[in-house]
């Protein structure tokens, strides 16, 4: 009996120790589950912050791109107004993209228009000179009583009145 009581005590001690180990294991599992939950929460937080940062960076880049495009288009628009009013154009844009090429074409067109305007003025000046010269000669001869004869085609005879 004594041996039986000792065996029961040992058995109870073992059961008690096993229960403590099981409780300890449950606590460890609970702590591990909480740690995983904290890790998931932190991961979600990091993803949220990363998403917010990427949206903010995207918005900043879009604003920068937008303001650059609008500024360069404003230069082209301003040049169109200046060309229409006869003012000197702003300097050409220093870019090789589509907007830069449009601006370069616009400046080329403005230069060509200026050249055509100069040629037109020169042409009108020459024509008006060519028309005025014979008319001036006719007025001179008429005012001084000079008449051209068929006998002296190179010279005119003066008729006194």
C-alpha positions as CSV (number, residue, x, y, z in Angstrom):
1,X,0.0,0.0,0.0
2,X,2.7,2.3,0.8
3,X,4.1,1.5,-2.5
4,X,0.7,2.2,-4.1
5,X,0.4,5.6,-2.3
6,X,3.9,6.5,-3.4
7,X,3.1,5.5,-6.9
8,X,-0.1,7.6,-6.7
9,X,1.8,10.6,-5.4
10,X,4.4,10.2,-8.2
11,X,1.6,9.8,-10.7
12,X,-0.2,12.9,-9.3
13,X,3.0,14.8,-9.4
14,X,3.6,13.7,-13.0
15,X,0.0,14.7,-13.9
16,X,0.4,18.0,-12.2
17,X,3.7,18.6,-14.0
18,X,2.1,17.6,-17.3
19,X,-0.8,20.0,-16.6
20,X,1.7,22.8,-15.9
21,X,3.5,22.0,-19.1
22,X,0.2,21.9,-21.0
23,X,-0.8,25.2,-19.4
24,X,2.6,26.7,-20.2
25,X,2.3,25.4,-23.8
26,X,-1.2,27.0,-24.1
27,X,0.2,30.3,-22.8
28,X,3.1,30.0,-25.3
29,X,0.7,29.3,-28.1
30,X,-1.5,32.2,-27.0
31,X,1.6,34.5,-26.9
32,X,2.7,33.2,-30.3
33,X,-0.8,33.9,-31.7
34,X,-0.8,37.4,-30.2
35,X,2.7,38.0,-31.7
36,X,1.5,36.8,-35.1
37,X,-1.5,39.1,-34.8
38,X,0.7,42.0,-33.9
39,X,3.0,41.2,-36.8
40,X,-0.1,41.1,-39.2
41,X,-1.3,44.4,-37.7
42,X,2.1,46.0,-38.2
43,X,2.3,44.6,-41.7
44,X,-1.2,46.1,-42.5
45,X,-0.1,49.4,-41.0
46,X,3.1,49.4,-43.1
47,X,1.1,48.6,-46.2
48,X,-1.3,51.4,-45.4
49,X,1.4,53.9,-44.8
50,X,3.2,52.7,-48.0
51,X,0.0,53.1,-50.0
52,X,-0.5,56.6,-48.6
53,X,3.1,57.6,-49.4
54,X,2.8,56.2,-52.9
55,X,-0.4,58.1,-53.5
56,X,1.2,61.3,-52.2
57,X,4.3,60.9,-54.3
58,X,2.1,60.2,-57.3
59,X,0.1,63.3,-56.7
60,X,3.3,65.4,-56.3
61,X,4.8,64.0,-59.5
62,X,1.5,64.5,-61.4
63,X,1.3,68.1,-60.1
64,X,4.9,68.7,-61.2
65,X,4.3,67.3,-64.6
66,X,1.0,69.2,-65.0
67,X,2.6,72.5,-64.0
68,X,5.5,71.9,-66.4
69,X,3.2,71.2,-69.3
70,X,0.9,74.1,-68.5
71,X,3.8,76.5,-68.2
72,X,5.3,75.5,-71.5
73,X,1.8,75.6,-73.2
74,X,1.4,79.0,-71.7
75,X,4.6,80.1,-73.4
76,X,3.3,78.9,-76.7
77,X,0.0,80.7,-76.2
78,X,1.8,83.9,-75.1
79,X,3.9,83.7,-78.2
80,X,0.8,83.4,-80.4
81,X,-0.6,86.5,-78.8
82,X,2.7,88.3,-79.3
83,X,2.9,87.3,-82.9
84,X,-0.7,88.6,-83.5
85,X,0.2,91.9,-82.0
86,X,3.6,92.2,-83.7
87,X,5.7,92.0,-80.6
88,X,8.9,90.1,-80.2
89,X,8.4,86.4,-79.3
90,X,9.7,84.8,-76.1
91,X,12.8,82.6,-76.5
92,X,12.3,79.1,-77.8
93,X,11.7,76.3,-75.3
94,X,14.7,74.1,-74.5
95,X,13.1,70.7,-74.8
96,X,12.9,68.0,-77.5
97,X,9.5,66.6,-76.6
98,X,6.3,67.3,-78.5
99,X,5.7,70.7,-76.9
100,X,9.3,71.7,-77.6
101,X,8.9,70.7,-81.3
102,X,5.6,72.6,-81.6
103,X,7.3,75.7,-80.1
104,X,10.3,75.3,-82.6
105,X,7.8,75.0,-85.5
106,X,6.0,78.1,-84.2
107,X,9.2,80.1,-84.1
108,X,10.1,78.9,-87.6
109,X,6.7,79.9,-88.8
110,X,7.0,83.3,-87.2
111,X,10.4,83.9,-88.8
112,X,9.0,82.9,-92.2
113,X,6.0,85.3,-91.7
114,X,8.4,88.1,-90.8
115,X,10.5,87.3,-93.9
116,X,7.4,87.3,-96.1
117,X,6.3,90.6,-94.6
118,X,9.6,92.1,-95.4
119,X,9.5,90.7,-99.0
120,X,5.9,92.1,-99.4
121,X,7.0,95.6,-98.2
122,X,10.0,95.4,-100.6
123,X,7.8,94.4,-103.5
124,X,5.2,97.1,-102.8
125,X,8.0,99.7,-102.6
126,X,9.5,98.6,-105.9
127,X,6.1,98.5,-107.6
128,X,5.1,101.9,-106.3
129,X,8.5,103.3,-107.4
130,X,8.0,101.8,-110.9
131,X,4.5,103.2,-111.2
132,X,5.4,106.7,-109.7
133,X,8.4,107.2,-112.0
134,X,6.5,107.3,-115.3
135,X,3.7,109.2,-113.8
136,X,6.1,111.8,-112.4
137,X,7.7,112.2,-115.8
138,X,4.3,112.7,-117.4
139,X,3.4,115.3,-114.8
140,X,6.7,117.1,-115.3
141,X,6.3,117.2,-119.1
142,X,2.7,118.4,-118.9
143,X,3.5,121.0,-116.4
144,X,6.3,122.5,-118.5
145,X,4.5,122.2,-121.9
146,X,6.7,119.6,-123.4
147,X,5.2,117.5,-126.2
148,X,6.7,114.4,-127.8
149,X,6.8,114.4,-131.6
150,X,7.0,111.5,-134.0
151,X,9.9,113.2,-135.9
152,X,12.1,113.3,-132.9
153,X,11.3,110.2,-130.9
154,X,14.2,110.6,-128.5
155,X,13.7,114.3,-127.8
156,X,10.8,116.4,-127.0
157,X,10.0,119.7,-128.5
158,X,9.0,122.6,-126.3
159,X,5.8,124.3,-127.2
160,X,5.6,127.8,-125.7
161,X,2.2,128.9,-124.8
